[in-house]
Amino acid sequence: MSLKKATPKAVFAACEQLELLDRSWNRDDVRLAIGGGSFSVIDPLIQAWRKLQPIREVAPTVPTDLLIQVATMLEQQVSDYITDIDARDTEREITLLNASEVLAANLQQIESELTGQLEITQQANHDLEAECSRLENELGEKVQTASSLEAQLSISEEAIASLNSRIKEQKEFYESGLKLQKQGQQENETRLIEQGQQQVSQLKLEYQQQLAQQKSELNDVAELAENRLMRLLDEARNELKEVQLGSEGKLNVLRGQIQEIEKISTRQKLKLNSSESELREVTSTLEQKSTILTNELSKSQQECRQLREQSAHLESKIDAEGKEDLKAIRKLVQSLQDQAAKQ
């Protein structure tokens, strides 16, 4: 209702009428002249009218409609400003209302919690009062019990004094008996220690004899293993020599054949050269295998020295290794024989 009264046109008309009265006036006069309105609307319009007066004086021919349009624009800005303020006030009121509701809820919750704690505290206080009364009653009963116990204590002290005298007499009697018993125990202990030392010396002697016997048995087993391995090595060497002799004989045969082939024809020189290269390869192969066998023989000798230092429980393992070495040597000899036979 107030916004409808405080229109730019009405405010400007009121200002012109008051200005014609040739006296000072203010916003209250303007509000009285237009019949109401908000000062938040009237004040900006009064300021706008005053700022437009110099324009009217300089250009009195300025159309009134233009001034009204300017005033209308000012009114729109003022109304937007008022709307923004109202929206902010509404938002602030809503925020305050929500905060007050949350605060009230929190206060109510705190009040309920405090009420519950107060009830618990009152119940605990009541329980403590009951416990205190019970403890007072028990204290009275214990005081009476303590007085009766003091009387019994005095009687017990007299009985303890008489018992102590008897205990001293019995203690002297038992101490004399213990001295005699300790002497007998010491004699028994010395006798038992002597018997134990004799048994220990006898057991030590028997153990030394058993060790000597086991040592001799170990030496015998080691000698047998060494002899067995040496026999195997000798057999391997003999087989290796036979292979070498057989290969040398075949080489001589091949050389004779080569000489005959040279005499027969010069056309087969290429084949002869290839045969010689194959013969060299076979010879190098035989030499390499001979080197391998020599290395294996040296390894076998080293194993033999190690076997001399090992105990009897390794005899089975030594036999297995000797057999495997013999098999490996025989395989190598067989492969050499096969290659020599092929060539």
C-alpha positions, 0 to 999 in steps of 0.5 A: 500500500505504501509503495503505491503511494510513494510513486516517482510522479507523486514524490516529484509533484510533492517536492515541487509543491513544497518547493513553491512554498519557499520554505525548508522541507524534509522527507517527513513533509513529502511523506505527509503530502503523498499520504504515506510511503516508506522512507527507503523509497521516498529518500532516493526519489527526493535525492533524484528530484534534487539532482534533476533540478539543475537539468530543469534550470538549464534546460527547462524545455526537457519533456516531463515524460523524460523526467518521469522515465528517469524517475521510473528507472530510479523507482525500478532500481529502488524497488530492486534494491528493496526486493534484494534487502527483503530477500536478504532479511527473509534469508537471515530470518530463516537462518536465525529460525533454523539456528534457533530450532537447532539450538532448541533441539540441542538444549532439549537433548542436553536437558534430557541427558542432564535429567537422566544423569541427575536421576542416575546420580540420585539413584547412586546417592541413594545406594551410597547412603544405603551402603554407608548405613550397612557399613556402619552396622558392619563396623559396629559388629566388627568392633565387637568382634575385635574386642572378643578377638583381643581377649582370645589373643591374650589367651593365645599369647599365654598358650604360645609362650608355653608352646615356645618353651616346649618347642625349644626343648624339642628343637634341642633334641631334634638338633642333636639327632640331626647332627648324628644323621648328618654324620651318617649321611656324609659317610654314605655320600663319600662311599657312594662318590667312591663307588661312582668314580670307580664305575666312571673309570670302568665305563671310560675304559670300556668306551675307549676299547669300543672306540679303538675297535670301531677305529680299526673297523673303519680303517679296514673298511676304508682300505677295502674301499680304496682297494676296490676303487684302485681296481676299478681305476686299473680296469679303466686304464687298461680299457683306455689303452686297448682303445688307443691301440685299436684306434692307432691300428685303424689309423695305420690302415687308413694311412695305407688306404690313402697311399694306395688311393694316391697311387691309383688316381690323382682325380680323387685328391679332393676326397682324400683331403676330406678323409684326412680332415675327418681323420684329424677331427677323429684324432682331436676328438680322441685326444680330447676324450683322452684328456677328459679321461685323465681329468676324471682319473685325477678326480677319482684319485682325489675322491680316493684320498677323501674316502680314506678320511670318511667314516664307515657309514659312507661305505655304501655311498663310496661303492655307488660312486665307484660303480657310477664312475666305472659305468661312465668310463665304460660308456666313454670307451664304448663311444670311442670304439663305436666312432673308431669302428665307423671311421 
